[in-house]
Amino acid sequence: MERGREDASLTLRGLQNRSHEKIKLRKRKSTLYFSTQEKNVRRRGDLLGENIHLVLFTIALRILNCFLVQTSFVPDEYWQSLEVAHHMVFNYGYLTWEWTERLRSYTYPLIFASIYKILHLLGKDSVQLLIWIPRLAQALLSAVADVRLYSLMKQLENQEVARWVFFCQLCSWFTWYCCTRTLTNTMETVLTIIALFYYPLEGSKSMNSVKYSSLVALAFIIRPTAVIPWTPLLFRHFCQEPRKLDLILHHFLPVGLATLSLSLMIDRIFFGQWTLVQFNFLKFNVLQNLGTFYGSHPWHWYFSQGFPVILGTHLPFFIHGCYLAPKRHWILLVTVLWTLLVYSMLSHKEFRFIYPVLPFCMVFCGYSLTHLKTWKKPALSFLFLSNLFLALYTGLVHQRGTLDVMSHIQKVCYNNPNKSSASIFIMMPCHSTPYYSHVHCPLPMRFLQCPPDLTGKSQYLDEADVFYLNPLNWLHREFHDDASLPTHLITFSILEEEISAFLISSNYNKTAVFFHTHLPEGRIGSHVYVYERKLKGKFNTKMNSELSEIN
């Protein structure tokens, strides 16, 4: 018995030794079993929660995008941002009537004013840096928004859908055209995409009520119409939230009060009085609908022209994707339709107003491409090449003359040691060109004014309208002697024949020509002409008085 027990114990020990020598536990490869240290090692290669190569590619693409957009779109990209920032930092520049009426907030221009101030303190405030650094900053923010859209779709669906949504976003011609411009609409779009990343969509893993509501509130103080696309989204969140009172009292209300207080303090500093700019903006543009002074369109314009144009060749893929997308994403489609309907009620319409919902459309375009099988390669080639042509043409060719002429004005300034010996008069539809933010020199300049009538006069005509009724008579009446003549005139080519008698009698010679557009219309010509006087007289007193007001 004892011998048997000894044999059994020896056998057991042998098995234990053998197991220690040969048997090894298999390591699990699933990410569920990664240690904290292993996860940290993996995350070192990430940026913004995504692969660093993807992020760097997006940033590089948007920087290239920035330098390949050398045309003008709308006056607001200069006059409501860079020109205001230049005035804030350098104490000269032109503030349009919106600022005297306190319809705009200083929050957005303050971003660029901070950049200008840093450049000024470093002694690097050259005109080229003042032009390009703000646009590069906007390009970087747009790149962050692009990455966030990709991350969101990867959470909601899968990497394949996310990849095609990302492709559609990057090759959209209108996004390329707008995303690096210093427009409040561009910033509104950026904040909307990033806020959507934190919004509680079904399937999202990054939802955060405080973060998304803070971004929405910031978009609202920058551009109050940001409330339009967010109305259905906020309403949906409120309806689905079980703790509604907690959502309002502990999330929306504190965020709203903090953001509005920040806006009030910023505007109090620069306006010199307490001003609720957001109310003034909505009152003017929505309640009083005075934006019609700058043009009006029929109610269906966004559906018949505006929306199809900004979508471009994405349109058939968007329609196809609307049928394929799951029901949980219908809230995005509802937001697009709601925004189009609300903006359609306003008489004054512009393409850029509906830019913030364009990324929503890319979600449906991505679904379409994901489900294409037989025709996928031809569809991708068609989408890429058609948008590439539109992006390059609108970015490098269409409406570039009014920007190119600013480099000529810079030379006029820096080639004249005595700044007051030269003077510029821009005879174009008002705000056609940038102003001091693109010259960065206190050169006396003047342009045709076009403030709207805020007094309710009938048959109101602004200075630009009066000028174009009879340009030749206006010029003879305005510049009645040689002493009052400016040294340089800037006009569109369409005006040359009509004012040729004035140009000859006043000794003006054409010294520079800049191509502007292949599609001249109305008061806008195909080229921009610069005329210089042979005999330079004294600078006119009216321009001097206007410059003193600017300073």
Wavefront OBJ file of the C-alpha trace (Angstrom):
o trace
v 0.000 0.000 0.000
v 2.776 2.398 0.994
v 4.686 1.524 -2.138
v 1.605 2.257 -4.235
v 1.176 5.592 -2.566
v 4.826 6.494 -3.279
v 4.389 5.553 -6.954
v 1.253 7.690 -7.170
v 2.947 10.728 -5.608
v 5.960 10.338 -7.898
v 3.660 10.169 -10.900
v 1.798 13.300 -9.753
v 5.046 15.207 -9.260
v 6.226 14.155 -12.726
v 3.037 15.436 -14.302
v 3.378 18.754 -12.433
v 7.005 19.170 -13.539
v 6.076 18.255 -17.096
v 3.270 20.805 -17.150
v 5.614 23.526 -15.916
v 8.152 22.678 -18.609
v 5.989 22.203 -21.703
v 2.474 23.533 -21.207
v 2.088 27.266 -22.044
v -1.113 29.327 -21.946
v -2.234 30.729 -25.336
v -2.293 34.526 -25.429
v -5.583 36.095 -26.596
v -5.323 38.524 -29.499
v -8.653 40.267 -28.925
v -8.481 43.947 -28.066
v -10.742 43.216 -25.117
v -7.755 41.672 -23.341
v -5.184 44.412 -24.015
v -3.609 45.762 -20.897
v -3.695 49.477 -20.124
v -0.018 49.733 -21.044
v -0.611 48.075 -24.438
v -3.540 50.422 -25.155
v -1.396 53.435 -24.358
v 1.274 52.193 -26.762
v -1.343 51.887 -29.503
v -2.723 55.376 -28.852
v 0.685 56.996 -29.266
v 0.174 56.694 -33.015
v -3.178 58.484 -32.855
v -4.130 62.132 -33.236
v -7.673 63.425 -32.615
v -8.570 59.805 -31.882
v -7.648 58.684 -35.408
v -4.623 57.306 -37.202
v -1.987 60.041 -37.306
v -1.361 59.503 -41.027
v -5.035 60.125 -41.805
v -5.039 63.316 -39.748
v -1.803 64.625 -41.263
v -3.086 63.844 -44.774
v -6.276 65.819 -44.080
v -4.331 68.777 -42.681
v -1.942 68.747 -45.657
v -4.877 68.596 -48.079
v -6.629 71.564 -46.457
v -3.403 73.584 -46.456
v -3.045 72.839 -50.182
v -6.735 73.735 -50.490
v -5.994 77.099 -48.867
v -3.262 78.013 -51.339
v -5.287 76.835 -54.343
v -8.176 79.164 -53.547
v -7.074 82.563 -54.864
v -10.436 84.037 -55.819
v -13.073 86.130 -54.084
v -16.505 84.792 -53.200
v -18.498 87.325 -51.169
v -17.466 90.610 -49.475
v -18.154 89.285 -45.955
v -15.032 87.105 -45.998
v -13.001 90.319 -45.731
v -15.291 93.102 -44.548
v -16.864 91.231 -41.613
v -13.725 89.499 -40.367
v -10.241 90.551 -41.511
v -11.032 94.240 -42.029
v -12.580 94.453 -38.561
v -9.618 92.602 -37.020
v -7.206 94.998 -38.756
v -9.103 97.955 -37.312
v -9.017 96.371 -33.824
v -5.240 95.877 -33.822
v -3.775 98.620 -36.030
v -6.372 101.348 -35.399
v -7.152 101.932 -39.055
v -9.495 100.101 -41.390
v -13.094 100.467 -42.440
v -16.086 99.372 -40.366
v -19.219 98.905 -42.469
v -22.693 100.031 -41.415
v -23.370 96.650 -39.740
v -20.867 97.586 -37.045
v -22.242 101.071 -36.459
v -25.721 99.505 -36.152
v -24.264 96.759 -33.900
v -25.553 93.843 -35.992
v -22.307 91.864 -35.800
v -20.434 90.364 -32.871
v -16.719 90.947 -32.341
v -16.283 87.302 -31.250
v -15.262 85.967 -34.674
v -13.008 88.907 -35.727
v -11.352 88.644 -32.289
v -9.842 85.305 -33.372
v -8.026 86.992 -36.255
v -7.269 90.103 -34.217
v -5.406 87.834 -31.774
v -3.354 86.431 -34.662
v -2.661 89.954 -35.947
v -1.593 91.108 -32.476
v 0.861 88.230 -32.094
v 2.347 88.939 -35.528
v 2.597 92.642 -34.647
v 4.372 91.938 -31.345
v 6.816 89.647 -33.154
v 7.438 92.305 -35.805
v 6.169 89.927 -38.513
v 3.018 91.784 -39.540
v 3.773 91.809 -43.263
v 0.782 92.105 -45.550
v 1.209 88.577 -46.922
v 1.184 87.033 -43.449
v -1.856 89.114 -42.501
v -3.658 87.678 -45.534
v -2.598 84.033 -45.332
v -2.224 83.166 -41.628
v -5.961 83.662 -40.831
v -6.886 81.526 -43.820
v -4.434 78.805 -42.785
v -5.964 78.860 -39.295
v -9.411 78.403 -40.822
v -8.052 75.581 -42.997
v -6.733 73.739 -39.915
v -10.108 74.040 -38.187
v -11.799 72.665 -41.296
v -9.374 69.725 -41.300
v -10.319 68.951 -37.681
v -13.998 69.003 -38.694
v -13.304 66.603 -41.598
v -11.604 64.124 -39.256
v -14.456 64.401 -36.754
v -16.988 63.580 -39.492
v -14.968 60.481 -40.394
v -14.741 59.413 -36.732
v -18.468 59.894 -36.225
v -19.400 57.735 -39.212
v -16.989 55.033 -38.079
v -18.851 54.937 -34.754
v -22.325 55.023 -36.283
v -21.638 52.500 -39.045
v -18.284 50.985 -39.982
v -14.970 51.921 -41.523
v -16.150 51.321 -45.083
v -19.075 53.742 -44.831
v -16.865 56.234 -42.976
v -14.265 56.047 -45.745
v -16.776 56.893 -48.481
v -18.379 59.696 -46.481
v -14.875 61.085 -45.912
v -14.128 60.806 -49.640
v -17.325 62.678 -50.530
v -16.521 65.406 -47.998
v -12.983 65.927 -49.276
v -13.894 66.015 -52.972
v -16.922 68.330 -52.616
v -16.207 71.354 -54.825
v -18.218 73.751 -52.687
v -16.522 72.613 -49.477
v -13.167 73.113 -51.219
v -14.308 76.566 -52.344
v -15.505 77.715 -48.899
v -13.739 75.841 -46.111
v -10.590 77.989 -46.003
v -12.342 81.355 -46.336
v -12.660 83.659 -43.338
v -16.457 83.590 -43.393
v -18.743 83.243 -40.393
v -20.562 80.584 -42.447
v -17.338 78.573 -42.623
v -16.858 78.736 -38.863
v -20.530 77.860 -38.354
v -20.028 74.764 -40.541
v -16.880 73.714 -38.663
v -18.578 74.062 -35.270
v -21.670 72.218 -36.537
v -19.657 69.176 -37.675
v -17.648 68.988 -34.449
v -20.804 69.481 -32.362
v -22.483 66.639 -34.294
v -19.601 64.384 -33.206
v -20.711 64.864 -29.569
v -24.448 64.897 -30.292
v -26.394 61.840 -29.003
v -27.071 60.138 -32.330
v -28.081 56.484 -32.120
v -24.890 54.418 -32.086
v -22.548 57.272 -31.176
v -19.869 56.499 -28.565
v -18.689 60.094 -28.120
v -21.923 61.772 -27.018
v -21.479 64.609 -24.551
v -24.299 67.098 -23.959
v -22.085 69.808 -22.475
v -19.540 69.685 -25.308
v -22.020 69.681 -28.165
v -24.260 72.358 -26.623
v -21.190 74.557 -25.980
v -20.181 74.317 -29.631
v -23.734 75.061 -30.779
v -23.878 78.078 -28.457
v -20.535 79.338 -29.826
v -21.820 78.933 -33.392
v -24.922 80.915 -32.405
v -22.998 83.911 -31.024
v -20.767 83.938 -34.131
v -23.702 83.611 -36.526
v -27.175 83.626 -34.910
v -28.769 81.770 -37.849
v -26.871 78.665 -36.633
v -29.985 78.046 -34.540
v -31.891 77.085 -37.717
v -30.223 73.716 -38.533
v -29.906 72.874 -34.836
v -33.604 73.388 -34.008
v -34.754 69.868 -35.076
v -31.656 68.280 -33.524
v -32.154 70.013 -30.164
v -35.875 69.191 -30.228
v -35.106 65.503 -30.879
v -32.604 65.379 -28.029
v -35.102 67.000 -25.660
v -37.884 64.562 -26.634
v -35.693 61.478 -26.232
v -34.069 62.573 -22.992
v -35.789 60.914 -19.996
v -34.456 63.533 -17.535
v -35.647 66.605 -19.387
v -35.446 69.026 -16.466
v -31.911 67.909 -15.661
v -30.903 68.398 -19.340
v -32.192 71.970 -19.321
v -31.071 73.059 -15.833
v -27.680 71.337 -15.702
v -26.600 71.379 -19.338
v -28.356 73.758 -21.726
v -29.010 76.644 -19.325
v -25.488 76.929 -17.804
v -23.842 76.571 -21.216
v -26.165 79.129 -22.793
v -25.702 81.674 -20.012
v -21.914 81.265 -19.964
v -21.577 81.626 -23.743
v -23.971 84.566 -23.970
v -22.173 86.302 -21.083
v -18.870 85.876 -22.905
v -20.378 87.398 -26.062
v -21.868 90.310 -24.092
v -18.531 91.089 -22.435
v -16.559 90.947 -25.694
v -19.050 93.236 -27.457
v -19.213 95.555 -24.411
v -15.445 96.066 -24.639
v -15.390 96.915 -28.351
v -18.768 98.648 -28.816
v -18.401 100.595 -25.565
v -21.922 99.699 -24.455
v -23.977 96.637 -23.591
v -25.345 95.154 -26.820
v -27.242 91.953 -27.566
v -25.917 91.577 -31.096
v -27.698 88.282 -31.742
v -31.106 89.908 -31.241
v -30.194 92.843 -33.514
v -28.999 90.429 -36.197
v -32.165 88.307 -36.130
v -34.365 91.407 -35.967
v -32.764 92.916 -39.084
v -32.455 89.759 -41.187
v -35.458 87.720 -40.073
v -38.116 89.860 -38.387
v -37.708 92.986 -40.547
v -36.323 91.041 -43.564
v -34.233 94.077 -44.553
v -31.648 91.811 -46.175
v -33.748 92.126 -49.352
v -31.840 95.378 -49.976
v -28.969 93.176 -51.171
v -31.188 91.145 -53.507
v -34.120 88.774 -53.381
v -34.970 85.437 -54.957
v -38.185 83.419 -55.399
v -39.211 81.090 -52.569
v -38.119 77.949 -54.473
v -34.578 79.199 -55.236
v -32.815 76.921 -52.726
v -34.605 73.840 -54.079
v -34.341 74.734 -57.764
v -30.859 76.335 -57.803
v -29.057 76.870 -54.509
v -29.034 73.317 -53.129
v -28.381 71.532 -56.474
v -25.494 73.912 -57.219
v -23.636 73.430 -53.937
v -24.132 69.650 -54.144
v -23.009 69.631 -57.768
v -22.365 66.140 -59.109
v -22.967 64.707 -55.616
v -26.716 65.249 -56.180
v -27.621 61.839 -57.725
v -25.599 60.052 -55.030
v -27.357 62.094 -52.333
v -30.800 61.117 -53.675
v -29.729 57.465 -53.968
v -28.302 57.529 -50.434
v -31.524 58.945 -48.982
v -33.303 55.726 -50.024
v -30.553 53.484 -48.629
v -29.706 55.146 -45.306
v -31.199 53.523 -42.178
v -34.100 55.215 -40.412
v -31.959 56.233 -37.444
v -30.207 58.764 -39.717
v -33.402 60.357 -40.990
v -32.902 63.130 -38.417
v -30.005 64.367 -40.593
v -32.245 64.460 -43.658
v -34.965 66.221 -41.666
v -32.377 68.819 -40.610
v -31.379 69.454 -44.231
v -34.985 69.835 -45.402
v -35.919 71.996 -42.396
v -32.977 74.336 -43.060
v -33.888 74.684 -46.742
v -37.531 75.404 -45.882
v -36.747 78.037 -43.236
v -34.219 79.854 -45.429
v -36.708 79.718 -48.314
v -39.054 81.923 -46.281
v -36.479 84.749 -46.340
v -36.302 86.832 -49.505
v -32.523 87.334 -49.479
v -30.832 84.052 -50.399
v -27.208 83.044 -50.895
v -25.402 79.758 -51.535
v -23.278 80.109 -48.403
v -26.284 80.274 -46.065
v -26.970 76.544 -46.506
v -23.290 75.501 -46.428
v -23.554 74.206 -42.796
v -25.871 71.335 -43.853
v -23.670 70.236 -46.770
v -21.669 67.773 -44.574
v -24.992 66.175 -43.549
v -25.592 65.463 -47.238
v -22.186 63.782 -47.527
v -23.410 61.101 -45.108
v -26.064 60.019 -47.615
v -23.631 60.285 -50.536
v -21.311 57.942 -48.629
v -24.089 55.408 -48.186
v -24.722 55.504 -51.920
v -21.080 54.796 -52.780
v -20.904 52.001 -50.203
v -23.755 50.097 -51.877
v -22.601 50.633 -55.459
v -21.090 47.449 -56.881
v -21.026 47.252 -60.674
v -20.587 50.955 -61.420
v -18.459 51.953 -58.434
v -15.189 52.742 -60.254
v -16.810 54.841 -63.032
v -18.923 56.622 -60.389
v -15.851 57.440 -58.289
v -13.952 58.710 -61.321
v -16.900 60.853 -62.410
v -17.377 62.291 -58.913
v -13.692 63.061 -58.398
v -12.923 64.552 -61.828
v -16.083 66.668 -62.080
v -15.507 68.161 -58.636
v -11.795 68.641 -59.324
v -12.599 70.743 -62.397
v -15.142 72.897 -60.508
v -12.840 73.296 -57.503
v -9.838 74.393 -59.571
v -11.844 76.712 -61.829
v -13.678 78.487 -58.998
v -10.572 78.530 -56.822
v -8.026 79.755 -59.358
v -9.911 81.472 -62.194
v -13.417 82.731 -61.446
v -13.553 86.173 -59.741
v -9.846 86.594 -59.037
v -9.267 90.083 -60.465
v -10.551 91.927 -57.393
v -7.953 90.115 -55.269
v -5.077 90.416 -57.746
v -5.539 94.176 -57.985
v -4.783 94.492 -54.247
v -1.151 93.519 -54.903
v -0.946 96.493 -57.284
v -2.344 98.789 -54.581
v 0.308 97.463 -52.180
v 3.006 98.501 -54.663
v 1.432 101.955 -55.023
v 1.699 102.385 -51.273
v 5.201 101.054 -50.729
v 6.611 102.812 -53.812
v 5.465 106.206 -52.494
v 7.462 107.376 -49.459
v 4.879 110.103 -48.882
v 1.662 108.110 -48.466
v -0.617 111.106 -48.930
v 0.823 111.753 -52.411
v -1.077 108.738 -53.756
v -4.797 108.018 -53.500
v -7.104 105.253 -54.653
v -10.716 105.415 -55.779
v -12.426 102.046 -56.355
v -15.279 102.567 -58.834
v -16.959 99.181 -58.530
v -20.084 97.768 -56.906
v -19.411 98.413 -53.226
v -17.173 95.995 -51.316
v -16.022 94.294 -54.536
v -12.439 94.267 -53.269
v -10.873 93.758 -49.841
v -9.590 96.901 -48.152
v -6.901 97.790 -45.609
v -6.526 94.187 -44.392
v -5.022 93.395 -47.827
v -2.914 96.555 -48.108
v -1.714 97.116 -44.524
v -0.749 100.686 -45.292
v -2.614 103.901 -44.336
v -2.999 104.858 -47.984
v -6.001 107.170 -48.564
v -8.654 105.061 -50.275
v -12.299 105.468 -51.145
v -15.034 103.239 -52.570
v -18.659 103.663 -53.586
v -20.901 103.379 -50.518
v -24.015 101.187 -50.377
v -25.597 101.175 -46.898
v -29.255 100.104 -46.834
v -31.988 102.590 -45.998
v -32.866 102.194 -42.325
v -35.223 105.191 -42.232
v -37.971 103.836 -44.478
v -37.537 106.320 -47.349
v -39.237 105.467 -50.606
v -37.167 105.348 -53.812
v -33.929 105.182 -51.809
v -30.693 105.052 -53.834
v -27.252 104.540 -52.319
v -24.088 106.163 -53.670
v -23.239 103.173 -55.873
v -26.722 103.188 -57.428
v -26.522 106.906 -58.163
v -23.086 106.466 -59.722
v -24.206 103.678 -62.084
v -27.235 105.662 -63.276
v -24.842 107.980 -65.124
v -21.154 107.347 -64.334
v -19.785 110.107 -66.567
v -21.963 112.865 -65.096
v -21.286 111.629 -61.580
v -17.506 111.794 -62.099
v -17.600 115.318 -63.567
v -19.799 116.467 -60.711
v -17.742 114.765 -57.969
v -14.295 115.746 -59.267
v -14.876 119.292 -60.474
v -11.195 120.365 -60.436
v -7.748 118.793 -60.738
v -7.010 119.113 -57.032
v -9.875 116.765 -56.172
v -8.804 113.958 -58.531
v -7.378 110.715 -57.093
v -4.081 109.449 -58.470
v -5.449 105.966 -59.245
v -8.824 104.697 -60.409
v -9.861 101.031 -60.259
v -12.820 99.868 -62.343
v -14.269 96.873 -64.128
v -13.641 96.771 -67.880
v -17.361 97.099 -68.573
v -17.198 100.759 -67.473
v -14.301 101.886 -69.678
v -16.247 102.932 -72.768
v -18.797 104.886 -70.745
v -16.235 106.975 -68.842
v -13.577 107.244 -71.573
v -14.210 111.000 -72.017
v -13.470 111.616 -68.333
v -10.337 109.445 -68.443
v -8.947 111.365 -71.440
v -9.769 114.837 -70.116
v -8.262 114.025 -66.715
v -5.053 112.490 -68.149
v -5.600 108.931 -66.879
v -3.640 106.109 -68.494
v -4.370 102.416 -68.107
v -1.394 100.938 -66.216
v -2.575 97.439 -65.210
v -5.117 94.833 -66.313
v -6.241 91.837 -64.248
v -8.444 89.008 -65.458
v -11.566 88.587 -63.323
v -14.134 86.214 -64.804
v -15.359 84.484 -67.950
v -18.930 85.258 -66.869
v -19.350 89.044 -66.771
v -22.810 90.271 -65.854
v -24.498 93.511 -64.870
v -21.940 95.865 -63.324
v -19.200 93.222 -63.198
v -16.789 93.038 -66.146
v -14.414 90.368 -67.364
v -11.313 92.350 -66.306
v -10.226 94.839 -63.655
v -8.482 97.972 -64.962
v -6.159 100.303 -63.077
v -5.750 103.894 -64.322
v -3.062 106.300 -63.147
v -2.944 110.063 -63.646
v 0.001 111.500 -65.524
v -0.005 114.740 -63.566
v -0.469 114.065 -59.895
v -2.460 116.779 -58.216
v -3.251 117.289 -54.600
v -5.266 114.647 -52.898
v -8.909 115.477 -52.566
v -10.200 116.767 -49.266
v -13.175 114.379 -49.252
v -10.872 111.358 -49.180
v -8.760 112.933 -46.444
v -11.848 113.458 -44.313
v -12.944 109.846 -44.916
v -9.502 108.565 -43.936
v -9.624 110.564 -40.707
v -12.985 108.927 -39.937
v -11.472 105.492 -40.591
v -8.584 106.209 -38.248
l 1 2 3 4 5 6 7 8 9 10 11 12 13 14 15 16 17 18 19 20 21 22 23 24 25 26 27 28 29 30 31 32 33 34 35 36 37 38 39 40 41 42 43 44 45 46 47 48 49 50 51 52 53 54 55 56 57 58 59 60 61 62 63 64 65 66 67 68 69 70 71 72 73 74 75 76 77 78 79 80 81 82 83 84 85 86 87 88 89 90 91 92 93 94 95 96 97 98 99 100 101 102 103 104 105 106 107 108 109 110 111 112 113 114 115 116 117 118 119 120 121 122 123 124 125 126 127 128 129 130 131 132 133 134 135 136 137 138 139 140 141 142 143 144 145 146 147 148 149 150 151 152 153 154 155 156 157 158 159 160 161 162 163 164 165 166 167 168 169 170 171 172 173 174 175 176 177 178 179 180 181 182 183 184 185 186 187 188 189 190 191 192 193 194 195 196 197 198 199 200 201 202 203 204 205 206 207 208 209 210 211 212 213 214 215 216 217 218 219 220 221 222 223 224 225 226 227 228 229 230 231 232 233 234 235 236 237 238 239 240 241 242 243 244 245 246 247 248 249 250 251 252 253 254 255 256 257 258 259 260 261 262 263 264 265 266 267 268 269 270 271 272 273 274 275 276 277 278 279 280 281 282 283 284 285 286 287 288 289 290 291 292 293 294 295 296 297 298 299 300 301 302 303 304 305 306 307 308 309 310 311 312 313 314 315 316 317 318 319 320 321 322 323 324 325 326 327 328 329 330 331 332 333 334 335 336 337 338 339 340 341 342 343 344 345 346 347 348 349 350 351 352 353 354 355 356 357 358 359 360 361 362 363 364 365 366 367 368 369 370 371 372 373 374 375 376 377 378 379 380 381 382 383 384 385 386 387 388 389 390 391 392 393 394 395 396 397 398 399 400 401 402 403 404 405 406 407 408 409 410 411 412 413 414 415 416 417 418 419 420 421 422 423 424 425 426 427 428 429 430 431 432 433 434 435 436 437 438 439 440 441 442 443 444 445 446 447 448 449 450 451 452 453 454 455 456 457 458 459 460 461 462 463 464 465 466 467 468 469 470 471 472 473 474 475 476 477 478 479 480 481 482 483 484 485 486 487 488 489 490 491 492 493 494 495 496 497 498 499 500 501 502 503 504 505 506 507 508 509 510 511 512 513 514 515 516 517 518 519 520 521 522 523 524 525 526 527 528 529 530 531 532 533 534 535 536 537 538 539 540 541 542 543 544 545 546 547 548 549 550 551
